[in-house]
Amino acid sequence: MLVADRLADAIHRLRRLVRGHWLVLPLALLLVYFLWHAVHGRRGLVALLDLERELAAAQQELARLESERAMLEERVEALSPGAVDADLLESELRRLGYVRPDELVILAEPGARPEAADSE
């Protein structure tokens, strides 16, 4: 009976504690609810960290695109009618497939390796 008396005494103390502080549990649960959403919610701390990572990646992409745009603007300016860069014009024409009348064009199949002249 000693164990049963101890258990009954513990239950009696717990009931006395709950009667005096019945508002604590709902308030504690409400606090836990708001803390959870402050950390893991749609606008919580985790979402803020994810957003900051996305922002940093977008800023890096913007910097890369701005430098690429500046390079392309320089090339366009070099090909403008007022100030044509002869070397740049020639390289662009060759890239497009134009050749001079006195040049010989040798076409090779893609992936073919050139053979040596002394292959005998």
Helices and strands as residue ranges (DSSP letters): H 2-20, H 24-40, H 45-78, H 86-96
